[in-house]
Structure formats: C-alpha cells, structure tokens
C-alpha cells in the first residue's frame, strides 16, 4: 500500500505555486521517499515530481539572485546612500 503525501498537489502546476508552496511540497516528497514505504511506481512518480520541484526552485532562486545583483549594481552606480552629502549637516563652522 502506497503512502500519500499530505497536501501533495502533484496534479497542480508547479508554475502556479509560490516558492514557499513548492518548497513545502518538495520537503514532503523527500520525507515520503526517505520513509521507504512507497511502492516502486510511487517512488518513481514522487522522485520525478521532486526533480521538477527542485528545478523550478533553483530557477526561481537564480532569478531572484540576479534581480538582487542588478539592484545592488544600480545602487552602487548611483551610490544613493554612501556619497550623498546633501542631507548631511554642514561642518564648516568647526574650522572657525
């Protein structure tokens, strides 16, 4: 008798899942596979789903990292925080 992952939404498109939902399902798949109670056919099905989930999660993470890199590069070019002295108080009176 096969074990069903609680909340397994293998009929749901991975693209429609949030990153968190896909992560949770991947964790459930891994637990089911590690449990050793699945039939061979179920194991293959779960493994395939896990690979698909992992691929999607890695792609999403890479895309997020790329966005952060672009934002950091943009911030470094404009240096809005590091070199903006217009908001700093004048220290000219200290030289007097």
C-alpha positions, 0 to 999 in steps of 0.5 A: 500500500502506497503512502500519500503525501499530505497536501501533495498537489502533484496534479497542480502546476508547479508554475502556479505555486509560490516558492514557499508552496513548492518548497513545502511540497518538495520537503514532503516528497523527500520525507515520503521517499526517505520513509521507504514505504512507497511502492516502486511506481510511487517512488518513481512518480514522487522522485520525478515530481521532486526533480521538477520541484527542485528545478523550478526552485533553483530557477526561481532562486537564480532569478531572484539572485540576479534581480538582487545583483542588478539592484545592488549594481544600480545602487552602487552606480548611483551610490544613493546612500554612501556619497550623498552629502546633501542631507548631511549637516554642514561642518564648516563652522568647526574650522572657525 
